[in-house]
Amino acid sequence: MTLTLTDVCYAWDDGNTALAGLSASVARRDKIVVLGANGSGKSTLLMLLNGLIFPTSGAIAYEGVPLSKSTLAAGTPFARRFRSECALLFQQPEAMLFNPSVSDEIAYGLRRLALPDEAERVAYWASTLGLGHLLDERPYRLSGGEKQKLALACVLALKPRLLLLDEPTANLDPMTVAWLADYLLDTSQTVIIATHNLSLAAELGARCWILSGGRLLFDGPTTRALADLSLLEAAGLAHRHRHRHGPRLHRHLHGHDWNP
């Protein structure tokens, strides 16, 4: 599986630019962590990669085929293939949940794509994510953490080749976060993860993209990015403030949830 981005720009209808001149390539089994402050373009990038919106200029191609309104039109062979091979976890799980039960929610994508082993996949992922006792429950009645687990179950049940995750650890308990980190380490899927959690970034992916103002500031090893406090400061991921060391009050640069 290959994914290429060539000078990708995206502007919203109000004229605000979300991404500007972004070029990169993704190879099979890459694990990429996307870091950036609020408004840096992380969620917009994942929606572009999922073909939910399309570049204002530039191009994104999946195995050589451009992602466009025509290639992803409903009913086209490429659209069916792409939708079965690429899945996006939204930042807000409520945006994904609209079925009458937990069971129907996990099964929804499987049914839409006519994928095999529906019952087995629903049971497996519900059990794996601790939702087995909630299969008949209405999704809106779940806690925030349970909704996040359900949204994860929905995308993982599809077994996509390209897994796009927007803040996947939000609201998750530590045990589930540890399970997810292990899963992503072991999976053969290509994974692109947007996160604010710097302390987990190195565990979630060996490669890092850092966005700032819609531009790609860094593309390289995650550990190198996290060790560069000047880079993190430029991206709004580290900051300076006053604090005390014993009786001394002074000011210097901090990246609070990452210690290189």
N, C-alpha and C positions, 0 to 999 in steps of 0.2 A: 504494500500500500504506500502510495506517495501523495503528498499534498504540497502544492506550491502556491505561494503568495507573491505576486509581482506588482510592486508599487501601488499597493491597495490603499485607497482613500475612501472614507465614508463620511457624509454630512447628513445630518437630520434635516427634516423639512423646514425647520426654523433657521437653517443656515449654519448652525453650530457644527464644527468639525469634530468628529469622534475619533477618527483614525486618519493619519496622513503619511503617505509614502512608505508603507510597511512592506518589506520584502523578506521572505524567509522560506525555508523548505522543511518538510517533515518527512522522515523515513519510517518505514515499518518498525514497530516496537519502540519508537521514541517515547520517552516519558518527559514531558515538558511542563514546567511550572511557570505560570504567567503571574508576575508580580507587578503591582502598581497601586498608587493611591486611589481613593474614590474619584471617579470621573476620568481615569486615565485611558479608558477604552477597553478594559478586559472583557466585560460582558458583551459589548458590541462585537468584539473580535470573535467570541465564541458563537454568536448568532450568525455572523458571516460564514464561519467555517461549517455551520450546520445548514446553510442554505435557507435560512429564514428571512434574511435580508441580503441585499446584493451590493457590491461596491459601487460607489458613485463614479469612481474611475479605477483603473488597474484591473487585475484579474486574480481569481482563485481557481485552481484546477485540482480535481481529484482524479488521480491516475490518468492525467492528461486531458480530462474532460472538464471544460469550464463550468463552474457553478453559476447558472444564470436562470432567469425566469423560463426560458424555452427548454433548457435541458432538464430542469426540475419540474416541468409542467406535469400535473397529475396524469397518470396512466402511461407515461413514457417508460421504456425499459430501464433507462439510466436512473430515472427518478425512483423507481421501485428498488433497484439495486442499492442506490445511495441511501435511501431511507432505512433499509434493512442493515446497512453496514456502519451508519453514523448515528449516534444518539447523544443528546444534550440533556444534562441535568441543569435545570434553571436555578438561579440564585435563590428565588423564593419558591419553595415547594408548592405553595398554594396555587401557583400559576399552572401546575401540571395536574392538579387533582380535581376531578369533576365527576367521577363515577360514583354509583350508589354504595359501593362496598370496597374494602381493601382488596379483596379477591378480584373484583372486576377491574380495579385500577391497575393491578399488575398484569392482568390478562389483556388489557385494552390494546396495547401496541402489538402483542402477539397475534391478536385476532385481526387487526388492521392489515398486518403484513402476511397473514396466513402462515405463520411460523409453526413448526411442529412441536409436539410434546407440551402443549399449553398447560395442562393440569400439573404435570411434573415440574415445570419451570415455576409456576405460581407457588406450589408447595415448597419447593427447594428454597427460593429466594425469600419467601415469607419466614420460613424457619431460620434461615441463615442470619437474617437481620432482626430476629426476635419479634416477628409480627404474626407468628403462627396462631396465636390465640385471638387475633383481631381480624381474621379473614372476613367475618360477617359485619364488622363494625363500619360505620359511616366515616369516611376520611376526615370530614370537617370536625369530628369529635375527638380526633387524636391530639396528643400534645405536640408541641413544636418539634421535639426530637423524633417522635414517632412519624410525623409527616415527612421529616427529612429522610428517615430510614425507608419509608414507603416510596418516596421519589427515587431514591437510589435503587430500590428493588425493581421499579418500573424500567429503568434504563439497563440495569445489569441483566435482567431477564431476556433482553433482546440479543445478548451476546454480540454486540457490535464490534467491528474491527477497529473503528475509531470512536473513542470515548471522550466526550467533552464534558468537563465537570466545573460548574461555577460555584465556588465556595462550598465544596462538598462536606466539609467538617463542621459547618455551622450548626449549632444546637445538638450536636452529637455528644453522647457520653464518652468518657475516655476509652472504655473498652471497645466501643464501636469505631472510634478514631483509629485505635491500634489495629483493629481487624482490617479497616480500609487501607491503611498504609501497607500492611502485609499483602493484601490482595493486589494492590497496584504494583508492588515490587515484583510479584510472581507472575502476573498476567502477561500473556503474549500480545494483548491488545495495545494499539497505539493510544496514548493517553495525553490529553492536554488539560491542565488543571489551573483555574484561576483561584488565587487564595490571598488573604491578607495575613495568614498565619506564618510568619517568618520562621518560627521555631520548628515548624513541620516541613517547611519547603524542601529541605535537602532530603527528607525521607520520601517525599511524594514524587520527586523527579530529579534525575541527574543533570538535566539541561534546564536552563532558565531563560525566559524572555522577560525583560523589564520594560514596562511601558510608562511613558510620561507625556501628558498632553497629546495622546494619540500617536506618539512616535516611539519607535523601538530604540531604546537606549543601549540595550545589552542583549546578546544572544551567545550563551556559552555555559560553562559548568556552573551549576547552582552554588557549589561551595565557594567558588571564586567570587560570584556576585555578592554573596552574603558576607564575605570578609571585607568587602570594599565599602566602608561606611560613607565615603564621599559620594560614591555612586548611589547608595541608598538614600542619602540626603537629597541628591539632585532629583530623585524620583519621588520624594515625599514619604519615604519609608523609614527614615531616621530623622531625628530632630535634636535641637539644642535647647536645654533649659537649665535653670539653676537647681542645684541640689547640694546636700551636705555630705561631707566625709568627716565624721566627728564634728569638731567645732568649726571646720572650714566650710564656707559657702562659696561655691564656684559654679562655672557654666562650661559644659562641653558637649560633644556630640554623643547621642545615644541611639542604639537600635534595640529597644527594650526586650523584645521577645526572641532575640538571636544573640548568642555569644560565640563568636568565631573562635 
